[in-house]
Amino acid sequence: MNALAIDCAVSKLTVAAKKDKNLVKVTLDVGIKQSEKILPTVDYVMSELGLNSEKLDYTAVTLGPGTFTGLRLGLSTLKAINLAHNVPVYGIPSLQAYAWPYRKAIESVLPLIESKEDEYFHAFYIRGEKIGEDEDLGVEKILQKIDPETSVLACGPGARNFVEKVNEETPLYSLHAFTPEGDACESLFEIAEQMIAEKKPALEDYDGPVYVRKSEAEIVLENKNAELQK
């Protein structure tokens, strides 16, 4: 199948295109210039495979949680392709995408994305099934949910940092991180194609990113409104 995927859950955006078994992938670590670079990058990865938007069978994107700017940018890019060429967009929960390669692991799997200093978006998976909900918590509160006698595999872009912080305070021999951390594009392709095979729906026009916490702008606005109401 011909497809385009964008992993936009963290500050580094990764754009990948696939044509059958061939794949081209580019990571953008350009800060505020992401909005300027993403469309040329989409054009580049597709042109390397001789693809254009009309030839795509589907697109896929990390839907959140993650960075507010990245999620909006990635989703809006693929929705523009959907609007122009009616190419379905499959939104994949970010933590599911990062946990996907380890769905057969015997350990509990803990995908992590840094939300802010010492806090992480995370969830727990056992054999590919999510246990509980996505949450945004600090290191200590996450550790309270881990049985010291249970082996836990930390993965995703926040895994290395999380395990280092844990080991500074309370070393847990049962907690380890899989590195290199990588991106989620290959997982996005695999999950989307499984969704297609199972006839699960693509995103609707009104669907947006999934946020676990409010943006800084929303918090500031709420605080201002609260002050005005006093």
VMD Tcl script that draws the C-alpha trace (Angstrom):
set ca {
  {0.00 0.00 0.00}
  {1.02 3.62 -0.54}
  {0.94 5.72 2.60}
  {2.21 8.78 4.43}
  {2.76 8.97 8.21}
  {3.68 11.80 10.56}
  {4.89 11.24 14.12}
  {4.23 14.62 15.71}
  {3.96 13.69 19.39}
  {7.29 15.24 20.36}
  {9.29 18.30 19.33}
  {11.05 16.31 16.59}
  {8.60 15.71 13.75}
  {9.18 12.60 11.66}
  {7.62 12.26 8.22}
  {7.64 8.92 6.40}
  {6.28 7.65 3.11}
  {5.94 4.02 2.04}
  {5.34 2.37 -1.29}
  {4.76 -1.33 -0.77}
  {7.91 -2.43 1.12}
  {9.99 0.66 0.34}
  {10.16 3.46 2.89}
  {11.69 6.96 3.04}
  {11.79 8.85 6.33}
  {12.99 12.29 7.45}
  {13.14 13.74 10.97}
  {12.75 17.49 11.49}
  {14.50 18.93 14.53}
  {14.15 22.58 13.56}
  {12.19 24.14 16.43}
  {9.76 26.87 15.41}
  {10.56 26.33 11.72}
  {8.58 23.08 11.66}
  {5.58 24.80 10.09}
  {7.80 26.07 7.25}
  {9.53 22.74 6.65}
  {6.80 20.13 6.99}
  {5.17 20.52 3.56}
  {8.49 20.49 1.64}
  {9.45 17.41 3.67}
  {6.18 15.66 2.80}
  {6.81 16.45 -0.87}
  {10.39 15.17 -0.60}
  {9.67 11.77 1.00}
  {6.87 11.07 -1.47}
  {8.84 12.20 -4.51}
  {11.68 9.86 -3.52}
  {9.23 6.98 -4.00}
  {7.55 8.42 -7.07}
  {4.34 9.14 -5.15}
  {1.96 12.06 -5.04}
  {-1.04 12.69 -2.81}
  {-3.49 11.26 -5.34}
  {-1.71 7.89 -5.21}
  {-1.93 7.50 -1.42}
  {-4.17 4.77 -0.01}
  {-4.18 6.36 3.45}
  {-2.29 8.59 5.85}
  {-1.60 8.08 9.57}
  {-0.66 10.36 12.43}
  {0.10 10.26 16.16}
  {-3.09 11.72 17.61}
  {-1.84 12.54 21.10}
  {-0.95 13.00 23.81}
  {2.09 15.05 22.88}
  {3.20 18.57 22.07}
  {0.31 20.91 21.29}
  {2.02 22.57 18.32}
  {3.26 19.32 16.79}
  {-0.07 17.52 17.06}
  {-1.97 20.37 15.44}
  {0.63 20.71 12.67}
  {0.76 17.01 11.83}
  {-3.00 16.54 11.82}
  {-3.74 19.68 9.83}
  {-1.21 18.63 7.18}
  {-2.87 15.26 6.64}
  {-6.39 16.68 6.80}
  {-5.45 19.04 3.97}
  {-4.52 15.99 1.86}
  {-7.80 14.36 2.87}
  {-9.74 17.45 1.82}
  {-7.96 17.74 -1.53}
  {-7.85 14.06 -2.52}
  {-10.21 12.21 -0.16}
  {-7.34 10.19 1.33}
  {-8.46 8.72 4.69}
  {-6.55 9.82 7.81}
  {-6.03 7.28 10.60}
  {-5.32 8.78 14.01}
  {-3.29 6.54 16.30}
  {-2.92 7.29 20.03}
  {0.71 8.31 20.53}
  {1.42 5.99 23.45}
  {-0.10 3.04 21.61}
  {2.20 3.72 18.66}
  {5.30 3.79 20.88}
  {4.25 0.64 22.72}
  {3.35 -1.24 19.52}
  {6.77 -2.83 18.78}
  {6.71 -4.48 22.23}
  {3.17 -5.84 22.15}
  {4.47 -9.42 22.53}
  {6.88 -8.63 25.37}
  {6.44 -10.62 28.57}
  {7.07 -7.47 30.64}
  {4.60 -4.71 31.35}
  {5.26 -1.99 28.76}
  {5.39 1.66 29.79}
  {5.51 4.13 26.86}
  {6.55 7.63 27.95}
  {6.53 11.11 26.41}
  {7.95 14.04 28.36}
  {5.20 16.61 28.96}
  {7.26 19.05 31.01}
  {10.12 18.88 33.50}
  {9.83 15.69 35.58}
  {6.36 14.90 34.22}
  {5.40 12.37 31.57}
  {2.46 11.33 29.45}
  {2.28 7.59 29.96}
  {0.15 4.45 30.01}
  {0.68 0.79 30.84}
  {0.30 -2.03 28.31}
  {0.30 -5.79 28.81}
  {0.62 -7.92 25.68}
  {-0.60 -5.03 23.56}
  {-3.65 -4.25 25.71}
  {-3.78 -0.90 27.49}
  {-4.39 -1.02 31.24}
  {-6.09 2.14 32.50}
  {-6.00 5.54 30.81}
  {-3.35 7.89 29.44}
  {-2.10 10.11 32.25}
  {0.29 13.01 32.84}
  {2.13 12.49 36.13}
  {5.44 13.11 37.85}
  {8.08 10.44 38.39}
  {7.11 9.63 41.99}
  {3.42 9.13 41.17}
  {4.25 6.89 38.23}
  {6.53 4.79 40.44}
  {3.69 4.31 42.91}
  {1.87 2.41 40.17}
  {4.77 0.01 39.56}
  {5.15 -3.20 41.55}
  {8.90 -3.45 42.41}
  {8.74 -7.19 41.73}
  {7.22 -6.75 38.28}
  {9.49 -6.26 35.27}
  {8.64 -3.10 33.34}
  {9.91 -2.13 29.90}
  {9.98 1.65 29.44}
  {9.87 2.81 25.82}
  {9.15 5.85 23.71}
  {10.90 9.22 23.53}
  {10.77 9.83 27.29}
  {11.99 6.40 28.39}
  {15.71 7.05 28.74}
  {15.20 10.27 30.70}
  {12.57 8.68 32.95}
  {14.73 5.68 33.85}
  {17.72 7.92 34.56}
  {15.63 10.02 36.96}
  {14.29 6.90 38.67}
  {17.78 5.50 39.14}
  {18.96 8.76 40.71}
  {16.34 8.46 43.42}
  {15.12 4.89 43.79}
  {16.88 2.30 41.64}
  {14.48 -0.37 40.45}
  {16.23 -3.38 38.95}
  {12.95 -4.42 37.34}
  {12.65 -1.17 35.34}
  {14.65 -0.82 32.15}
  {14.47 1.29 28.99}
  {14.65 0.07 25.44}
  {16.98 2.17 23.31}
  {17.36 3.52 20.69}
  {14.08 5.33 21.20}
  {13.33 6.06 17.54}
  {10.06 7.34 16.11}
  {6.65 5.73 15.64}
  {6.17 5.91 11.86}
  {6.57 2.20 11.15}
  {4.10 1.48 13.96}
  {1.67 4.02 12.48}
  {1.75 2.18 9.15}
  {1.22 -1.22 10.78}
  {-1.58 -0.10 13.10}
  {-3.38 1.82 10.35}
  {-3.28 -1.17 8.01}
  {-4.63 -3.38 10.77}
  {-7.44 -0.85 11.27}
  {-8.15 -0.91 7.53}
  {-8.24 -4.74 7.52}
  {-10.65 -4.67 10.47}
  {-12.75 -1.99 8.73}
  {-12.28 0.49 11.57}
  {-13.17 4.08 10.70}
  {-10.73 6.80 9.72}
  {-10.90 10.21 11.37}
  {-13.88 12.43 10.67}
  {-13.52 16.09 9.68}
  {-14.33 17.24 13.20}
  {-11.86 14.92 14.97}
  {-8.87 16.65 16.52}
  {-5.81 15.82 18.62}
  {-6.13 14.08 21.98}
  {-4.86 16.18 24.89}
  {-4.31 14.81 28.39}
  {-3.60 18.20 29.93}
  {-4.49 21.78 29.08}
  {-2.12 24.01 27.13}
  {-0.23 26.81 28.86}
  {-2.41 29.32 26.97}
  {-5.60 27.70 28.29}
  {-4.25 27.71 31.85}
  {-3.29 31.40 31.61}
  {-6.74 32.28 30.22}
  {-8.52 30.34 32.98}
  {-6.42 32.08 35.64}
  {-7.25 35.49 34.16}
  {-10.96 34.68 34.09}
  {-10.81 33.45 37.68}
  {-9.18 36.72 38.74}
  {-11.85 38.76 36.95}
  {-14.63 36.85 38.70}
  {-13.25 37.59 42.18}
}
mol new
graphics top color blue
foreach p $ca { graphics top sphere $p radius 0.5 }
foreach p [lrange $ca 0 end-1] q [lrange $ca 1 end] { graphics top cylinder $p $q radius 0.2 }
display resetview
